[in-house]
Every structure is written in structure tokens, then in C-alpha cells.
Amino acid sequence: MPNLIEPGEGAASARYAIVVSEWNKGVTAKLLDGAIETLTAAGVADESIDVVWVPGAWEIPVVAQKLADTCRYGAILTLGAVIKGETAHDHWINHGVTDSLMRIATEHCLPVMFGVLMCDSLEQALNRAGGSVGNKGSECAEAALKMVATLKALPTK
């Protein structure tokens, strides 16, 4: 029978960073509330959660990179809301942010959680920020907790 490695303990003792976009703040503030509520409900102390606001989703990766470089965090959560407009601007923002965050995660072997909504309308975004679809900020925090616990359970050498 193969060995099954399951998430261990210790996710609550880790430090978490949350990078959140000010653009579409009516949505992103709700995502942030959901993330913080989920982390603290899991036992993460308030003083172990650092929140950094950035102007928009485009600026999230540079701050996530700087935070990852510190090696202080068990996970970095990224929260934003890019809503489709009349041009292809959203496509290029989404593509650049997605690629950059994956690169940061893999280069640092660090969970960089993707909580950047990519929606066709404000209504869709609000539904994902505590509306009919739930709160994706909360789901992002749940995934961060599980990833921290999983990485702690993996062999080191």
C-alpha cells in the first residue's frame, strides 16, 4: 500500500500575508473580510496576519514577490477583482497577474493563493465576495491553511 501524506498540524502558527487590490474595493474589502475571518477562526492570531493594500490587480505580483523574498510567510493570499470592460484590458491584466503569481509560488516553493476574481460583471464579482456563490476570499484562506499544513507534512530531504 502506498504512503499517503496528509496535511499535518501547525497551519495556525504560521504567518500569512494578504495582498489586496484597492480597485473595485467594494468587492475586494469583502474578500479580505472573508479571508481574515477564516484565518482567525482557524486559530491564526491577528498579529500573524499582514495586510498590504495595492492600487490594482496589476500591482499585486510585485508586492507578493517582495513579501515572498522575506521568507517570513507560510502563505501569501492575493485578492483582487478584475471586471471585464469594453476593451481587452482585463485579458492582459488577468494573464500577467496569473503568470507572475505562479512564477513567484514555484520559485519560492511557497503557496501564493490566487483570490483574484476575473468576472464579466460587477454582479458576478459581488456574488463571489459573499453573495450567492460564497466568499472566494474565505475559500482562498481555507486553501492557504491546507497548503501550509500539507507542506509541513512533506519530507524535507
C-alpha positions in Angstrom: 0.0 0.0 0.0 1.4 3.5 -0.9 2.2 6.0 1.8 -0.5 8.8 2.0 0.9 12.2 3.1 -1.9 14.2 4.6 -2.0 17.8 5.9 -0.4 18.0 9.3 -0.7 20.4 12.2 0.8 23.9 12.5 -1.1 26.0 10.0 -2.4 28.2 12.7 1.1 29.0 13.9 2.3 30.2 10.5 2.4 33.9 9.4 0.2 34.9 6.5 0.4 37.9 4.1 -2.7 39.2 2.2 -2.1 41.4 -0.8 -5.4 43.1 -1.7 -6.3 45.5 -4.5 -8.0 48.8 -3.9 -9.5 48.8 -7.4 -13.1 47.5 -7.0 -12.8 48.0 -3.2 -16.5 47.3 -2.7 -15.7 43.7 -3.8 -12.1 43.3 -2.5 -12.9 44.5 1.0 -15.4 41.7 1.3 -12.9 39.2 0.1 -10.5 40.5 2.7 -13.1 40.2 5.4 -13.8 36.6 4.5 -10.1 35.7 4.4 -9.3 37.2 7.8 -12.4 35.7 9.3 -11.4 32.2 8.0 -7.8 32.5 9.2 -8.7 33.7 12.7 -11.4 31.1 13.0 -8.7 28.5 12.3 -6.6 29.9 15.2 -4.3 32.2 13.3 -3.5 35.2 15.6 -4.3 38.7 14.3 -0.6 39.7 14.7 0.3 36.8 12.4 -1.7 38.3 9.5 -0.1 41.2 7.5 -2.4 43.0 5.0 -1.0 45.1 2.2 -3.3 47.2 0.0 -2.1 47.9 -3.6 -3.7 50.2 -6.2 -4.9 47.4 -8.5 -4.5 43.8 -9.5 -1.6 44.6 -11.8 0.4 45.7 -8.7 -0.3 42.5 -6.7 2.7 40.5 -8.1 5.4 43.0 -7.3 4.3 43.2 -3.6 3.8 39.4 -3.4 7.4 38.9 -4.8 8.8 41.3 -2.2 6.9 39.5 0.6 8.0 36.1 -0.6 11.6 37.3 -0.7 11.4 37.9 3.1 10.8 34.1 3.8 8.6 35.2 6.7 5.3 33.7 5.5 3.7 30.3 5.3 1.5 31.5 2.6 0.6 34.7 0.7 -3.0 35.3 -0.3 -3.8 37.6 -3.2 -7.2 39.2 -3.5 -8.5 41.4 -6.3 -11.3 41.9 -8.7 -10.8 42.4 -12.5 -14.1 43.1 -14.2 -14.4 42.9 -18.0 -14.9 46.2 -19.7 -15.4 47.3 -23.3 -11.8 46.5 -24.3 -9.4 43.6 -23.9 -7.6 45.4 -21.0 -8.9 42.8 -18.5 -7.5 39.9 -20.5 -4.0 41.3 -20.3 -4.2 42.2 -16.7 -5.5 38.7 -15.9 -2.8 37.0 -17.9 0.0 39.0 -16.5 -1.1 38.6 -12.9 -1.8 34.9 -13.2 1.6 34.1 -14.8 3.5 36.3 -12.3 1.9 34.8 -9.2 2.5 31.2 -10.4 6.2 32.0 -11.0 6.6 33.5 -7.5 5.0 30.5 -6.0 7.1 28.0 -7.8 10.4 29.9 -7.4 9.9 30.2 -3.7 8.1 26.9 -3.1 5.5 29.0 -1.3 1.8 28.9 -1.5 0.7 32.1 -3.3 -3.0 31.7 -3.2 -5.0 33.1 -6.2 -8.0 35.0 -5.0 -8.2 37.4 -7.9 -11.7 37.4 -9.3 -12.0 37.6 -13.1 -15.6 38.4 -13.8 -17.7 39.6 -16.7 -19.8 42.0 -14.4 -19.9 43.7 -11.0 -22.8 41.4 -10.2 -20.7 38.3 -10.7 -17.9 39.7 -8.6 -20.3 40.6 -5.7 -21.8 37.1 -5.9 -18.2 35.8 -5.3 -17.5 38.2 -2.5 -20.0 36.9 0.0 -23.1 36.8 -2.3 -24.9 33.8 -3.8 -21.7 31.9 -4.8 -20.0 32.4 -1.4 -16.8 34.3 -0.5 -13.8 33.5 -2.6 -11.6 35.3 0.0 -12.6 32.8 2.6 -12.0 29.9 0.2 -8.6 31.3 -0.6 -7.8 31.3 3.1 -9.0 27.8 3.5 -6.8 26.7 0.7 -3.8 28.6 2.2 -4.3 26.8 5.6 -4.4 23.4 3.9 -1.4 24.1 1.8 0.7 25.3 4.8 -0.3 22.1 6.7 0.4 19.9 3.6 3.9 21.5 3.1 4.7 20.9 6.8 3.8 17.3 6.4 6.1 16.7 3.3 9.5 15.2 3.8 12.3 17.8 3.8 15.1 15.7 2.3 
